[in-house]
């Protein structure tokens, strides 16, 4: 139980850092490309994530704005994934050799696929769509890529 608590504590710290980085990147993105600025940011809720990231499912006739949203959504979910991996590695390097991974994909998973997994999860659980996006990303990845003991 202490191992799990250590991982959760490490992940919480990583999530806070990730949120700050996401906000900074969002601010830079809005300054560089003001035409793409949204009224909401995708990390606010699953609803915002769906509105901004559904474009990932499109394959044709993408506008420049659509392509920008695709990149932002892929970067957000990839950042979460990298942060989760870092949190586990960090816990293990600090003596918690049994820190469990949060999810266990089979091989390499592309960022676009991760975004689609999150979109699917939010749509299948509309009762949680108001929750913060990072919570829903974690749940989606755990559901789609469960770890086997």
Secondary structure, DSSP 8 states (H G I E B T S, - for coil): -HHHHHHHHHHHHHHHHHHHHHHHHHHHHHHH-GGG--SS-TTS-HHHHHHHHGGGG--SS--HHHHHHHHHHHHHHHHHHHHHHHHHHHHHHTT-TT---S---SS---HHHHHHHHHHHHHHTGGGTTS-HHHHHHHHHHHHS----
